[in-house]
Amino acid sequence: MRIATTVFLTDRTAPPVRLARALETRGFSGLYLPEHTHIPVERTTAAPMGGELPEMYGRSLDPFVALGQAAAVTERLGLGTGITLVAQHDPIVLAKQAATLDHLSGGRFTLGVGYGWNVEEAADHGVEWGSRRELVGDRLALMRALWAPVPTAYAGPYGSVRASQAHPKPATAPRALGPDRPLYGPRTLIGGRAGPKLFAAIAGHADGWLPIGGSGLAEDLPALRRAWEEAGRTPDSLQVVPYAVQATPGKLSHYADLGIEEVVLQLPSAGEPEILRALDGFAQYL
C-alpha cells in the first residue's frame, strides 16, 4: 500500500520545499494539499468538523503554487490536491494550471475534486450553491476538451470553449471511460459523501473516489462498484484513496483487505519539527 500525506500548509508551517524533500527521502508516495481561496469572517456555514473553524483554513497556501515548488525539488513524489474547489475557478485557467503541473512533474499530479462546504466562500465566487455539482461536472468536461490531443470545442450549460491550441498537454496518459470514450487529463479523484449522485459522477468522469476520513468503506464500496460497472468502466480500473486518515495499524490492515492501494494520512498543520515527528511516527506503515 502506498502511503501519502496531506497537510494544511500555511504561512506559519513548514514550507513545501522542505516537506516535499522530507517525504521523498523517507519513502512516502505523495503530498496532497487542500484549497480555500479565503474564509469570510461573517458566515453561517458550520465548520465541517463542528466547533470553531481552525485558523489554518484561512491561512492555507495556494495548492498549485506550493505543489509546483514541491515538484521542482523531487523526482518520484506524487503531487495532488485534496481538494480543488473546481466551481470556484475559471475552467480554462484551471485546465492550464493542472496540465502545466502534470507536464512539469512528469505525470505525477492528481487532481482531487470537491464540491465545497463553505456557502459564503463559494458565493463570493458567484457560485449558486444548489447547482454547484452540475457546474463542477460541466467545468471538468470543458477542461477535458482543452486537454484533448487535437483542438476540441465544448459547449455546455455553464460554459463553452472554441476548438483551441492549448498546451502543454498533461503528461498522464489517456484512460478509457468506455468503448471509444477516452478520459484525458491528470488522474482525477472526486471527494464527497457516499451516495448515488456522487457515485454517478465518479463513474461518469473520474478515475475514482477520495473519501474524506475513509470510514464506512466496506458498506459503500459495493454500491460504487455497481455504478462503475453499469457505466461501462473496467472493474479493476476503479481507484479508491481514503483521504485525511488518522492512521492505526488496524485501519490500514482493513483498507488492505478491501483492496485499497493508496491511503493519505493527515499531518498536523505545524512547524517543521512537529511535522517531522509525525512522519517518523508514520514510518511504521511504510
Legacy VTK file of the C-alpha trace (Angstrom):
# vtk DataFile Version 3.0
C-alpha trace
ASCII
DATASET POLYDATA
POINTS 286 float
0.000 0.000 0.000
1.304 3.442 -0.942
1.345 5.901 1.960
0.825 9.549 1.045
0.175 12.541 3.286
-1.951 15.656 3.418
-1.466 18.824 5.416
-2.744 22.377 5.620
0.408 24.240 4.623
0.162 27.887 5.670
2.374 30.935 6.030
3.240 29.620 9.528
4.058 25.967 8.830
6.962 24.082 7.332
7.496 25.297 3.741
6.532 22.993 0.852
10.101 22.535 -0.407
11.402 21.170 2.894
8.337 18.986 3.460
8.487 17.524 -0.053
12.143 16.633 0.330
11.473 15.027 3.714
8.610 12.959 2.292
10.577 11.661 -0.689
13.674 10.920 1.396
11.598 8.862 3.846
9.795 6.909 1.117
6.300 8.411 1.261
4.412 8.231 -2.018
2.746 11.619 -2.210
1.740 15.024 -0.908
-1.847 16.286 -1.239
-2.795 19.869 -0.379
-6.245 21.367 0.324
-7.636 24.607 -1.075
-9.505 27.589 0.299
-9.213 30.905 -1.507
-10.491 32.796 1.540
-12.741 32.285 4.558
-15.357 35.016 5.028
-15.364 36.170 8.640
-19.131 36.543 8.694
-20.655 33.211 7.738
-23.468 30.925 8.788
-21.941 27.737 7.377
-20.882 25.405 10.179
-17.353 24.069 10.250
-17.290 20.535 8.796
-15.744 19.110 11.956
-18.008 21.100 14.295
-16.996 23.845 16.700
-14.800 26.754 15.684
-13.103 26.658 12.308
-9.323 26.293 12.812
-7.193 29.241 11.740
-5.342 27.120 9.161
-8.365 27.206 6.839
-7.956 30.934 6.271
-4.155 30.807 6.049
-3.688 27.911 3.610
-1.255 28.304 0.723
-2.399 28.113 -2.873
-2.016 24.390 -3.632
-0.851 24.762 -7.241
1.933 27.189 -6.342
3.016 25.062 -3.366
2.903 21.818 -5.373
4.929 23.472 -8.125
7.666 24.103 -5.565
7.399 20.509 -4.364
7.645 19.185 -7.929
10.831 21.143 -8.565
12.752 19.502 -5.702
11.522 15.894 -6.047
11.630 13.177 -8.687
9.167 10.485 -7.540
6.791 12.123 -5.067
3.154 12.170 -6.161
1.525 15.614 -6.056
-2.181 16.124 -5.522
-4.926 18.492 -4.499
-7.220 17.410 -1.742
-9.287 19.035 -2.946
-9.566 21.645 -5.724
-12.784 23.647 -5.472
-13.462 23.470 -9.209
-16.643 25.566 -9.032
-14.569 28.498 -7.775
-12.198 28.506 -10.762
-12.253 29.718 -14.339
-12.074 26.290 -16.041
-9.830 27.467 -18.890
-7.260 28.812 -16.428
-7.571 25.757 -14.179
-7.054 23.423 -17.159
-3.807 25.264 -17.936
-2.618 25.100 -14.312
-3.332 21.383 -13.953
-1.817 20.481 -17.321
1.302 22.534 -16.617
1.860 20.911 -13.220
1.304 17.425 -14.654
3.626 18.187 -17.573
6.432 19.647 -15.480
6.249 16.850 -12.897
6.264 14.082 -15.493
2.715 12.891 -14.842
2.859 12.957 -11.050
-0.198 15.159 -10.492
-3.578 14.029 -9.142
-6.499 16.432 -9.433
-8.613 15.891 -6.350
-12.018 17.469 -6.985
-14.518 18.641 -4.409
-17.860 20.435 -4.361
-17.115 22.505 -1.265
-18.810 23.058 2.083
-18.465 26.809 2.703
-21.514 28.549 1.220
-20.154 32.060 1.791
-16.791 31.319 0.204
-18.492 29.896 -2.889
-20.936 32.810 -3.064
-18.070 35.287 -3.313
-17.031 33.395 -6.452
-20.534 33.735 -7.899
-21.428 30.080 -7.316
-25.105 29.177 -6.955
-24.985 26.619 -4.180
-27.786 24.349 -5.358
-26.281 23.838 -8.818
-22.621 23.536 -7.880
-22.425 19.802 -8.619
-23.686 20.291 -12.155
-21.331 23.261 -12.528
-18.342 21.136 -11.492
-19.247 18.398 -13.970
-19.590 20.945 -16.761
-16.257 22.577 -15.956
-14.473 19.236 -15.889
-15.890 18.436 -19.326
-14.680 21.787 -20.655
-11.215 21.180 -19.184
-11.019 17.768 -20.838
-11.760 19.376 -24.207
-8.685 21.552 -23.695
-6.617 18.525 -22.655
-7.589 16.555 -25.765
-4.727 15.883 -28.214
-6.402 17.821 -31.047
-8.326 21.118 -30.861
-11.761 20.270 -29.481
-14.719 22.564 -28.908
-17.060 22.251 -25.955
-20.439 23.851 -25.258
-22.221 23.081 -22.002
-24.898 24.590 -19.795
-22.416 26.688 -17.796
-19.583 27.389 -20.195
-18.040 26.844 -23.580
-14.695 26.972 -25.338
-13.797 27.105 -29.001
-11.561 24.451 -30.542
-8.193 25.759 -29.411
-4.476 25.251 -29.294
-3.969 24.547 -25.597
-0.548 23.379 -24.472
1.155 21.862 -22.609
-0.897 18.708 -22.586
-0.989 16.661 -19.381
1.744 14.024 -19.213
-0.682 11.446 -17.792
-1.788 9.009 -20.490
-5.446 8.846 -21.589
-7.638 6.200 -19.932
-10.868 4.598 -21.091
-14.276 5.815 -19.949
-15.772 3.142 -22.199
-15.579 1.999 -25.816
-14.164 4.873 -27.885
-14.501 7.249 -24.915
-11.026 8.347 -23.774
-10.539 10.182 -20.494
-7.933 12.934 -20.904
-6.038 14.787 -18.212
-4.306 14.055 -14.927
-5.629 11.357 -12.626
-8.870 12.736 -11.228
-10.434 11.673 -7.930
-13.699 13.123 -6.640
-14.226 13.662 -2.938
-17.536 13.705 -1.145
-20.015 11.758 0.922
-21.165 8.378 -0.401
-24.389 8.391 -2.359
-25.929 7.764 -5.787
-25.204 11.266 -7.156
-21.574 11.169 -6.134
-21.029 7.649 -7.421
-22.644 8.524 -10.764
-20.290 11.490 -11.105
-17.252 9.362 -10.272
-18.258 6.681 -12.771
-19.077 9.283 -15.394
-15.923 11.384 -15.457
-13.250 10.428 -12.927
-10.679 7.794 -12.056
-12.041 7.160 -8.598
-13.126 8.323 -5.167
-11.343 10.348 -2.481
-13.422 9.524 0.631
-12.638 12.005 3.400
-11.739 10.209 6.621
-12.150 6.810 4.996
-14.884 5.458 7.281
-17.639 3.117 6.135
-15.835 1.890 3.032
-16.841 -1.746 3.443
-20.508 -0.715 3.255
-20.099 1.874 0.468
-17.743 0.198 -1.992
-20.265 -2.331 -3.412
-22.592 0.500 -4.496
-19.717 2.429 -6.070
-18.513 -0.645 -7.927
-22.029 -1.268 -9.269
-22.273 2.310 -10.537
-18.816 1.987 -12.066
-19.591 -1.206 -13.959
-23.044 -0.001 -15.040
-21.298 2.988 -16.639
-19.203 0.588 -18.708
-15.992 1.150 -16.786
-13.404 -1.602 -16.396
-13.833 -3.003 -12.864
-10.143 -3.126 -11.946
-9.560 0.484 -13.057
-11.509 1.984 -10.129
-9.249 3.771 -7.641
-10.350 4.487 -4.081
-7.966 6.578 -1.976
-9.015 7.171 1.667
-8.053 10.752 2.469
-7.064 12.689 5.618
-6.958 9.439 7.559
-5.982 9.226 11.222
-3.831 6.136 10.970
-3.876 2.990 13.099
-2.399 -0.398 12.172
-5.855 -1.993 12.258
-7.371 0.645 9.984
-4.655 0.252 7.345
-4.952 -3.532 7.522
-8.705 -3.164 6.938
-8.073 -0.985 3.893
-5.640 -3.564 2.516
-8.288 -6.267 2.901
-10.652 -4.085 0.822
-8.090 -3.848 -1.966
-7.096 -0.254 -1.282
-3.697 0.507 -2.833
-3.121 4.074 -1.587
-4.048 5.942 1.577
-3.459 9.590 2.506
-2.571 10.212 6.149
-3.268 13.509 7.924
-0.269 15.555 9.095
-0.565 18.360 11.651
-0.594 21.931 10.343
2.538 22.878 12.226
6.176 23.837 12.069
8.833 21.573 10.639
9.878 19.822 13.890
6.328 18.687 14.694
5.657 17.552 11.133
8.891 15.552 11.038
7.973 13.856 14.326
4.635 12.872 12.798
6.403 11.462 9.731
8.671 9.436 11.953
5.577 8.022 13.627
4.104 7.098 10.239
7.280 5.215 9.291
5.795 2.017 10.750
3.280 1.963 7.860
5.818 2.205 5.022
LINES 1 287
286 0 1 2 3 4 5 6 7 8 9 10 11 12 13 14 15 16 17 18 19 20 21 22 23 24 25 26 27 28 29 30 31 32 33 34 35 36 37 38 39 40 41 42 43 44 45 46 47 48 49 50 51 52 53 54 55 56 57 58 59 60 61 62 63 64 65 66 67 68 69 70 71 72 73 74 75 76 77 78 79 80 81 82 83 84 85 86 87 88 89 90 91 92 93 94 95 96 97 98 99 100 101 102 103 104 105 106 107 108 109 110 111 112 113 114 115 116 117 118 119 120 121 122 123 124 125 126 127 128 129 130 131 132 133 134 135 136 137 138 139 140 141 142 143 144 145 146 147 148 149 150 151 152 153 154 155 156 157 158 159 160 161 162 163 164 165 166 167 168 169 170 171 172 173 174 175 176 177 178 179 180 181 182 183 184 185 186 187 188 189 190 191 192 193 194 195 196 197 198 199 200 201 202 203 204 205 206 207 208 209 210 211 212 213 214 215 216 217 218 219 220 221 222 223 224 225 226 227 228 229 230 231 232 233 234 235 236 237 238 239 240 241 242 243 244 245 246 247 248 249 250 251 252 253 254 255 256 257 258 259 260 261 262 263 264 265 266 267 268 269 270 271 272 273 274 275 276 277 278 279 280 281 282 283 284 285
